[in-house]
């Protein structure tokens, strides 16, 4: 199977996914295999939500919208154009085991796609929290390109023989991954968090967009902003006003329970909090904040903050800020864009395609 045939199959998958949006779910003309998969996809929403209370239909559809926008001829060509030499030198087909997280819908899809685009066999071990959506999309790919039938498998048991590993988990699980998989070529990902750098000059629209970076997927993703850096005299009133439209997030029982529990813990510990009924702000030097909590820290100068962020870059997934910070902050993510990464925005900054084509 040629690279172009693999790309074509993912383009067809993108067309299929484009039928499922938060605004509407409707069949489009010319989409392959709708008779077999359209109704079944909607059933997967139900199964995924029943299996994981964090996977609301809204968030599943948001994830599908993102992938539909990425899986186009233009986006895939832009992504892969720089790898011509790597694909030309690629070694014979290998079996790559991918151990996936389950914190947000289809969080392992990019690794899945990279393995197949690189021409290897994929063996997936999914999290029990996200086990329905990806196998269904894999089956669609097998219909779009029958040659994929020999290259995709999933297991809930011990991994079969493999040549390389991509594993995503916490700092604790990473130690086990390194012990079990360290002798094979590997990418092992640990905990990371994203931060926002505010100057106090953000527009209302930018602060509204920041709410998307904080609350999408209930804040469970490594690309979600879990901490803000603010100037010494920062006034949070404009921030609280801008994010108020996310107040309905408390309608989710799991989020509301976490809010109530964490608030009780903070109050009993006599921590000082700022809160608005659905989000607590706590001054804290840590990066990873609990659900319904956003840490913040004040900085004295932008230079000293940039130096700190650079020193801690292995712990940070995204640094979010407005475009005025581009000249100071390396690889700045625009406000509101953390959950809309491009195909070349690799997790932990590790180029997965380069890794896979060098096996």
C-alpha positions in Angstrom: 0.0 0.0 0.0 1.5 3.3 -1.1 1.7 6.4 1.1 -0.9 8.1 -1.2 -3.4 5.3 -0.7 -3.0 5.6 3.1 -3.5 9.4 2.9 -6.5 9.0 0.7 -8.1 6.7 3.3 -7.7 9.3 6.0 -9.2 11.9 3.7 -12.3 9.8 3.3 -12.4 9.4 7.0 -12.3 13.2 7.4 -15.3 13.5 5.0 -17.2 11.0 7.0 -16.5 12.8 10.3 -17.5 16.1 8.8 -21.1 15.0 9.0 -21.0 15.1 12.8 -20.9 18.6 14.3 -22.2 20.4 17.3 -24.6 22.3 15.0 -26.0 19.4 13.1 -25.7 15.7 12.4 -26.7 15.0 8.8 -25.6 12.8 5.9 -23.8 14.4 3.0 -23.7 13.3 -0.6 -20.7 11.4 -1.8 -19.4 10.1 1.6 -18.3 6.5 1.3 -20.0 3.7 3.3 -22.6 5.9 5.0 -25.0 3.0 4.7 -22.8 1.0 7.0 -21.4 3.5 9.4 -23.5 6.7 9.8 -26.1 5.3 12.2 -23.4 3.2 14.0 -21.3 6.3 14.7 -24.2 7.9 16.6 -24.5 4.7 18.6 -20.8 5.0 19.5 -21.6 8.4 21.0 -24.1 6.8 23.3 -21.7 3.9 24.3 -18.8 6.3 24.9 -20.9 8.6 27.1 -22.4 5.7 29.1 -18.9 4.3 29.6 -17.3 7.6 30.7 -19.4 10.4 32.3 -16.8 13.0 31.2 -17.4 12.1 27.5 -20.5 14.2 26.8 -21.9 14.3 23.3 -20.9 18.0 23.1 -17.2 17.1 23.8 -17.2 14.1 21.5 -18.6 16.1 18.6 -16.0 18.9 19.3 -13.2 16.3 19.0 -14.7 14.9 15.8 -15.0 18.5 14.3 -11.3 19.0 15.0 -10.3 15.8 13.2 -12.7 16.5 10.3 -10.9 19.8 9.8 -7.5 18.2 9.9 -8.1 15.2 7.7 -8.2 17.1 4.4 -6.0 16.9 1.3 -4.6 20.3 2.1 -3.9 19.7 5.8 -2.4 16.3 5.3 -0.2 17.5 2.4 1.0 20.5 4.5 1.9 18.1 7.3 3.7 15.4 5.4 5.4 17.5 2.7 8.5 17.9 4.9 9.0 14.1 5.3 9.7 13.1 1.7 13.3 12.0 2.5 12.2 10.2 5.7 9.5 8.2 3.8 12.0 7.4 1.1 14.4 5.9 3.6 11.8 4.3 5.8 12.6 0.7 6.9 10.5 -2.3 6.3 7.1 -2.5 8.1 7.3 -2.8 11.9 4.7 -3.6 14.5 4.2 -0.6 16.8 2.4 -1.0 20.1 0.5 2.1 21.3 -0.6 2.4 24.9 -3.2 5.1 25.0 -4.6 7.5 27.7 -8.3 8.0 28.1 -8.7 11.5 29.4 -10.4 13.1 26.4 -12.2 11.6 23.4 -9.9 10.1 20.8 -6.8 11.3 22.6 -4.8 8.5 21.0 -6.0 9.2 17.4 -2.9 11.1 16.4 -0.6 8.3 17.4 -2.9 5.8 15.6 -2.7 7.9 12.4 1.0 8.4 12.6 1.7 4.7 12.8 -0.5 3.9 9.8 0.7 6.9 7.7 4.3 5.7 8.4 3.4 2.4 6.9 3.6 0.3 10.0 1.3 -2.2 11.8 -0.7 -0.7 14.7 -1.5 -2.6 17.9 -3.5 -0.5 20.3 -4.0 -1.0 24.0 -6.7 1.5 24.9 -7.7 3.0 28.2 -10.9 1.6 29.6 -12.2 5.2 29.7 -12.1 5.5 25.9 -12.5 2.2 24.2 -15.4 2.6 21.7 -14.7 5.5 19.3 -11.3 4.6 17.8 -12.0 0.9 16.9 -15.1 2.1 15.1 -13.1 4.7 13.1 -10.5 2.0 12.4 -13.2 -0.2 10.9 -14.3 2.6 8.7 -10.7 3.0 7.5 -10.5 -0.7 6.7 -13.6 -0.2 4.4 -12.1 2.9 2.8 -8.8 1.1 2.2 -9.1 -2.7 2.5 -5.3 -3.1 2.8 -5.5 -1.6 6.3 -7.3 -4.8 7.5 -3.9 -6.5 7.9 -2.3 -3.6 9.8 -4.8 -2.6 12.6 -5.5 -4.5 15.8 -6.6 -3.8 19.3 -6.0 -5.9 22.5 -7.3 -5.8 26.0 -4.8 -8.5 27.0 -1.0 -8.9 27.0 0.6 -7.2 24.0 1.6 -9.4 21.2 5.1 -9.2 19.7 6.0 -5.7 18.8 9.1 -3.8 17.5 8.5 -0.3 19.0 6.2 1.4 21.6 4.4 4.7 22.0 3.0 5.0 25.6 1.2 7.8 27.2 0.4 8.1 30.9 1.2 9.8 34.2 4.6 10.3 35.8 4.0 7.1 37.8 3.0 4.9 34.9 5.9 6.2 32.9 8.3 4.5 35.3 6.6 1.2 34.6 6.6 1.9 30.9 10.3 2.6 31.0 10.9 -0.6 32.9 8.8 -2.8 30.5 9.5 -1.1 27.2 12.9 0.6 27.7 14.7 -2.0 25.6 12.6 -1.3 22.5 12.6 2.0 20.5 10.0 4.1 22.3 8.3 7.3 23.0 7.1 7.5 26.6 5.1 10.5 27.6 4.6 11.8 31.2 2.4 14.4 32.9 2.3 17.8 31.2 0.2 20.8 31.8 -0.5 24.0 29.9 -0.2 27.6 31.2 -1.5 31.0 30.2 0.5 34.1 30.4 -1.6 37.2 30.9 -0.4 40.8 30.7 -3.5 42.6 31.7 -4.0 44.0 28.2 -6.1 41.1 26.9 -9.3 42.0 25.1 -12.6 40.8 26.2 -12.7 38.5 23.2 -9.4 37.0 24.2 -10.5 36.3 27.7 -13.7 34.7 26.4 -11.5 32.5 24.2 -9.3 31.6 27.2 -12.4 30.0 28.7 -12.3 27.4 25.9 -8.7 26.6 26.8 -9.6 26.1 30.4 -13.0 24.4 30.3 -13.1 22.3 27.2 -13.2 18.6 28.1 -13.7 19.8 31.7 -10.0 20.7 31.8 -8.9 17.1 31.6 -6.5 17.4 28.7 -2.8 18.1 28.9 -3.5 21.0 26.5 -6.0 22.6 28.8 -4.8 25.6 30.7 -4.4 24.6 34.4 -2.4 27.6 35.5 -2.2 31.4 34.8 0.7 33.7 35.2 -0.5 37.3 35.9 1.1 40.6 36.7 1.5 41.7 40.4 -1.5 44.1 40.2 -3.8 41.9 38.1 -7.5 42.4 38.5 -9.5 39.2 38.0 -12.9 40.9 37.5 -12.7 41.1 33.7 -11.5 37.4 33.6 -14.4 36.2 35.7 -16.9 38.3 33.6 -15.5 36.8 30.3 -15.7 33.2 31.4 -19.2 33.4 32.9 -20.8 31.8 29.8 -19.2 28.6 31.0 -21.3 28.5 34.1 -23.5 25.7 32.8 -20.5 23.4 33.2 -21.8 22.9 36.8 -24.8 21.0 35.2 -22.4 18.1 34.8 -22.6 16.1 38.0 -19.0 14.8 37.9 -17.7 18.4 37.5 -20.0 19.7 40.2 -19.0 17.0 42.6 -15.3 17.8 42.1 -16.0 21.5 42.6 -17.8 20.9 45.9 -15.2 18.4 47.1 -12.2 20.6 46.3 -13.8 23.7 47.7 -14.5 21.9 51.0 -10.9 20.7 51.1 -9.5 24.2 50.4 -11.8 25.9 53.0 -10.9 23.4 55.7 -7.3 24.0 55.0 -7.9 27.7 55.3 -6.5 28.4 51.8 -7.4 31.8 50.3 -9.5 31.4 47.1 -11.1 33.5 44.5 -14.2 31.8 43.0 -17.4 32.5 41.0 -19.6 29.5 41.7 -18.0 27.2 39.0 -14.3 27.9 39.1 -11.8 28.4 42.0 -8.6 30.4 41.6 -5.9 29.4 44.0 -2.4 31.0 44.2 0.0 28.1 43.9 3.4 27.4 42.3 2.3 23.9 41.0 1.3 23.4 37.4 -1.3 20.7 37.7 -4.5 22.0 39.3 -7.5 19.8 40.3 -10.7 19.7 38.4 -12.7 23.0 38.8 -9.6 24.8 40.0 -7.2 27.0 38.2 -3.9 27.8 39.8 -2.3 31.3 39.4 1.0 32.8 40.1 2.1 36.5 40.0 5.3 37.4 38.1 7.5 40.4 38.6 8.9 40.7 35.1 8.3 39.0 31.8 12.0 38.2 31.4 12.1 36.3 34.6 8.9 34.4 33.8 10.1 33.4 30.3 13.3 32.1 31.9 11.3 30.0 34.4 9.0 28.6 31.6 12.1 27.7 29.6 13.6 25.9 32.6 10.4 23.9 33.1 9.6 23.3 29.4 9.7 19.5 30.0 6.7 19.9 32.3 4.7 22.2 30.0 2.6 21.2 26.9 1.4 24.7 25.8 2.2 28.3 26.7 -0.9 30.4 25.8 -0.9 34.1 25.3 -1.8 36.9 23.0 0.3 37.7 19.9 2.1 40.5 21.7 4.2 37.8 23.5 5.4 36.1 20.3 8.8 37.8 20.3 9.4 36.6 23.9 7.8 33.3 24.3 9.0 30.4 22.2 6.2 28.3 20.5 3.4 30.5 21.8 -0.1 29.0 21.4 -2.7 31.7 20.5 -5.5 32.1 23.1 -8.4 29.8 22.4 -6.5 27.4 20.2 -5.1 24.8 22.7 -7.7 22.2 21.8 -7.4 22.8 18.0 -3.8 21.6 17.4 -2.4 21.2 13.9 -1.2 17.8 12.7 2.4 18.9 13.3 1.8 19.9 16.9 3.3 16.8 18.4 2.6 15.8 22.0 5.6 16.7 24.2 7.3 18.2 21.2 8.5 14.8 20.0 8.2 14.3 16.2 6.3 11.0 16.0 6.6 10.6 12.2 10.4 11.0 12.4 10.5 8.4 15.2 8.4 6.0 13.2 10.2 6.4 9.9 13.6 5.8 11.5 12.6 2.4 12.9 
